[in-house]
């Protein structure tokens, strides 16, 4: 992604996008980077939909602060860097190691399908609703 806000040919800031356009961009991406979330233990997020969008497209995630419940670390779908220096280092690792990037991308897709597949979620919700109705 590239930015007109910064004088750098390797970066473009893109404001709001609809889901289809963001999915198209993610299909072309090597790494998804997120710099928002926890700072000194304050604030936070749940798993971002953009993480899931990236993972479904085999794009590993590198996050500065936000790895809810250590999902990224535990499932080996990317890196939780913690500092800007580590963030840059982790991005470089993925850019220069095709095998690592591919493996984390495969892990990411597998994790996303196992945990966020709409048909599985729908079935789980239906089962729970039926249980409630029979109580």
C-alpha positions in Angstrom: 0.0 0.0 0.0 1.4 3.4 -0.9 1.0 7.0 0.5 0.7 10.5 -0.9 1.1 11.8 2.6 4.7 10.6 2.7 7.4 11.2 0.1 8.2 7.5 -0.3 7.6 5.4 -3.5 7.2 2.3 -1.4 4.2 3.4 0.7 0.7 4.7 -0.1 -1.8 5.6 2.5 -5.3 4.5 1.4 -8.2 5.9 3.4 -11.5 4.0 3.8 -12.3 1.2 1.4 -15.2 -1.1 0.9 -14.7 -4.8 1.7 -14.3 -5.9 -1.9 -11.6 -3.3 -2.7 -9.7 -4.1 0.5 -9.8 -7.8 -0.4 -8.5 -7.1 -3.8 -5.5 -5.2 -2.3 -4.9 -7.9 0.2 -4.7 -10.5 -2.6 -1.7 -8.5 -3.9 -0.1 -8.1 -0.4 2.9 -10.0 1.0 2.4 -8.8 4.6 -0.4 -7.1 6.6 1.0 -4.6 9.1 -1.1 -3.1 12.0 0.4 -0.4 14.2 -2.8 0.3 16.4 -3.9 -1.3 19.6 -2.4 -1.7 23.0 0.1 1.0 24.1 1.7 0.5 27.5 -1.1 -1.8 28.5 -3.8 0.8 27.8 -6.5 0.4 25.2 -6.9 -2.6 23.0 -8.8 -4.4 20.4 -10.4 -7.7 19.6 -9.3 -9.5 16.5 -9.7 -7.0 13.7 -11.8 -8.0 10.7 -8.8 -6.9 8.6 -6.7 -9.5 10.2 -9.2 -12.2 9.2 -9.4 -10.7 5.7 -5.7 -11.0 5.3 -5.4 -14.4 6.8 -8.1 -15.8 4.5 -5.8 -14.6 1.6 -2.7 -16.2 3.1 -1.2 -12.9 4.2 0.7 -13.1 7.5 0.2 -10.3 10.0 2.8 -8.2 11.7 1.4 -6.1 14.6 3.1 -3.5 16.7 1.0 -3.8 19.8 -2.3 -5.7 19.3 -2.3 -9.5 19.5 -5.6 -10.3 21.2 -5.2 -13.4 23.4 -1.8 -14.0 21.7 -3.7 -15.4 18.6 -0.9 -14.3 16.2 1.9 -15.7 18.3 0.1 -19.0 19.4 -1.1 -19.8 15.9 2.1 -18.7 14.0 0.2 -16.5 11.6 2.7 -13.6 11.9 4.6 -11.6 14.5 3.7 -9.5 17.5 6.7 -7.1 17.4 6.2 -4.8 20.4 8.6 -2.1 19.2 9.1 -0.2 16.0 12.6 -1.6 15.6 11.2 -5.2 15.9 8.4 -4.3 13.6 10.8 -3.4 10.9 12.9 -6.4 11.5 9.8 -8.7 11.4 8.6 -7.2 8.1 12.1 -7.6 6.6 12.1 -11.3 7.7 8.9 -11.9 5.8 9.9 -9.9 2.7 13.2 -11.8 2.4 12.1 -15.3 3.4 9.6 -16.7 0.9 9.4 -20.0 2.8 8.7 -18.3 6.2 6.1 -15.9 4.6 4.4 -18.8 2.8 4.3 -21.0 5.9 2.9 -18.2 8.1 0.4 -17.4 5.3 -0.7 -21.1 5.2 -1.1 -21.1 9.0 -3.1 -17.9 8.8 -5.6 -19.3 6.2 -6.0 -22.5 8.1 -6.6 -20.6 11.4 -9.1 -18.2 9.8 -11.1 -21.0 8.1 -11.2 -23.1 11.4 -12.3 -20.2 13.5 -14.1 -17.7 11.3 -15.7 -19.6 8.4 -19.2 -18.2 8.1 -20.9 -21.6 7.5 -19.3 -23.1 10.6 -20.3 -20.1 12.7 -23.8 -20.2 11.3 -24.1 -23.9 12.2 -22.7 -23.3 15.7 -25.2 -20.4 16.3 -28.1 -22.5 15.0 -27.1 -25.3 17.4 -26.9 -23.0 20.3 -30.3 -21.4 19.5 -31.9 -24.8 19.2 -30.5 -25.8 22.6 -32.0 -22.6 24.1 -35.4 -23.4 22.6 -35.5 -26.9 24.1 -34.7 -25.7 27.6 
